[in-house]
Amino acid sequence: MAARSCRVTIQDLAGIVHTVEVTAESLYEAIAQGLAALRGHEWIAGMQQQGMVKVSVVDVRVEHQVKLTDFTQWLEKAGAKSPRELVQRKRARSILGMNERSS
């Protein structure tokens, strides 16, 4: 899959909306890169674990919203529907600095 420019938007605990631009090959990779870029930033008052993440694909103007709980479940899921999904999950975990687990 080709890398695409994406805007990742999330609301923090104070209700402030933050957007970061990333380049990613999949929806969940974009979320991982966006969260990694925003995590620990001094302007952000923590992330809502139950909140939504909006991903807007810039080149084709496609927008997605994913519950953070769904993203977290996907990251923690064992096994995959395809080898491609295994690679995508491993890449997202790596972006977020998560230890590898056997899948």
C-alpha positions as CSV (number, residue, x, y, z in Angstrom):
1,M,0.0,0.0,0.0
2,A,1.3,3.5,-0.9
3,A,2.0,6.0,1.9
4,R,-0.4,8.8,2.0
5,S,-0.4,12.2,3.7
6,C,-2.9,12.3,6.6
7,R,-4.2,14.6,9.2
8,V,-4.8,13.0,12.6
9,T,-7.2,14.9,15.0
10,I,-7.9,14.1,18.6
11,Q,-9.6,15.9,21.5
12,D,-7.7,16.1,24.8
13,L,-9.0,15.9,28.3
14,A,-9.5,19.7,28.4
15,G,-11.7,19.5,25.3
16,I,-9.1,21.1,23.0
17,V,-8.8,19.6,19.5
18,H,-5.3,18.9,18.2
19,T,-4.3,18.0,14.6
20,V,-1.0,16.6,13.3
21,E,0.0,15.7,9.8
22,V,1.7,12.3,9.2
23,T,2.6,10.0,6.3
24,A,1.3,6.5,6.7
25,E,0.5,3.4,4.7
26,S,-2.7,2.4,6.7
27,L,-5.4,4.0,8.8
28,Y,-4.1,2.4,12.1
29,E,-0.5,3.4,11.2
30,A,-1.7,7.0,10.8
31,I,-3.4,6.8,14.3
32,A,-0.2,5.4,15.8
33,Q,2.0,8.1,14.3
34,G,-0.5,10.8,15.3
35,L,-0.7,9.6,18.9
36,A,3.1,9.2,19.1
37,A,3.5,12.8,17.8
38,L,1.0,14.3,20.2
39,R,1.8,12.2,23.3
40,G,3.6,14.1,26.0
41,H,3.3,17.4,24.1
42,E,3.1,20.2,26.7
43,W,0.0,21.8,25.1
44,I,-2.0,18.5,25.4
45,A,-3.9,17.8,28.7
46,G,-3.9,14.0,28.2
47,M,-5.8,11.8,25.8
48,Q,-9.3,10.5,26.3
49,Q,-9.1,6.7,26.0
50,Q,-12.8,6.6,25.1
51,G,-12.5,9.4,22.6
52,M,-12.5,9.4,18.9
53,V,-9.6,9.9,16.5
54,K,-10.3,11.5,13.2
55,V,-8.0,10.6,10.2
56,S,-8.3,12.7,7.1
57,V,-6.4,11.4,4.0
58,V,-5.2,14.5,2.3
59,D,-4.6,13.4,-1.2
60,V,-8.1,11.9,-1.7
61,R,-10.0,13.7,1.1
62,V,-11.2,10.6,2.8
63,E,-11.9,11.0,6.6
64,H,-12.2,8.3,9.2
65,Q,-13.1,8.3,12.9
66,V,-12.0,5.4,15.1
67,K,-12.8,4.8,18.8
68,L,-9.5,4.7,20.7
69,T,-10.7,1.5,22.4
70,D,-11.1,-0.2,19.0
71,F,-7.6,0.9,18.0
72,T,-6.2,-0.4,21.4
73,Q,-8.0,-3.7,21.0
74,W,-6.6,-4.0,17.4
75,L,-3.1,-3.4,18.8
76,E,-3.5,-6.0,21.5
77,K,-5.2,-8.6,19.3
78,A,-3.3,-11.9,18.8
79,G,-3.2,-13.3,15.3
80,A,-4.4,-11.6,12.1
81,K,-6.7,-12.0,9.1
82,S,-3.6,-11.7,6.8
83,P,0.2,-11.4,6.9
84,R,-0.4,-7.7,5.8
85,E,-2.4,-7.1,9.0
86,L,0.4,-8.6,11.1
87,V,2.9,-6.2,9.5
88,Q,0.6,-3.2,10.0
89,R,0.1,-4.1,13.7
90,K,3.8,-4.6,14.2
91,R,4.6,-1.2,12.6
92,A,1.9,0.6,14.7
93,R,3.3,-1.0,17.9
94,S,6.8,0.0,17.0
95,I,5.7,3.6,16.3
96,L,4.1,3.7,19.8
97,G,7.2,2.2,21.4
98,M,5.3,-0.9,22.5
99,N,7.2,-4.2,23.2
100,E,6.7,-6.8,20.6
101,R,4.5,-9.7,21.5
102,S,4.1,-13.0,19.7
103,S,1.2,-13.0,17.3
